[in-house]
Amino acid sequence: MTTMTAEPAPAPDLPLPLARPKPAPRCKVCVALDRQRSEAQAAGDYSKVSECNVEIRAHRSPHRRRQL
């Protein structure tokens, strides 16, 4: 009978998390998302913090294009 030894797989190479996005200046939607993100972080709801970050990044894109 052959004995097989299992070697552990190498650890995955994960990227660093993205920086916290800044809301677009004077944008009511971005300000509201930023407020929701702060409240979620204070409550320990990091899933909601991540969702707000995604929404701010997606919403900021049109504002950035106008500024260029």
DAWOZI-V145945 format. One record per pair of residues at least 6 apart in sequence whose ideal C-beta (glycine too) atoms are under 8 Angstrom apart, sorted by the first residue. I is the first residue (numbers start at 1). J is the second residue. If there is no record, write none. Layout:
# DAWOZI-V145945
I_J + I_J
This chain:
# DAWOZI-V145945
18_53 + 18_57 + 20_53 + 21_53 + 21_56 + 21_57 + 21_60 + 22_56 + 22_60 + 23_30 + 23_31 + 23_33 + 23_34 + 23_56 + 23_60 + 24_30 + 24_59 + 24_60 + 24_63 + 24_64 + 27_59 + 27_60 + 27_63 + 29_59 + 30_56 + 30_59 + 30_60 + 30_63 + 33_52 + 33_55 + 33_56 + 33_59 + 34_52 + 34_56 + 36_48 + 36_52 + 37_48 + 37_49 + 37_52 + 37_53 + 37_56 + 40_46 + 40_48 + 40_49 + 40_52 + 41_49
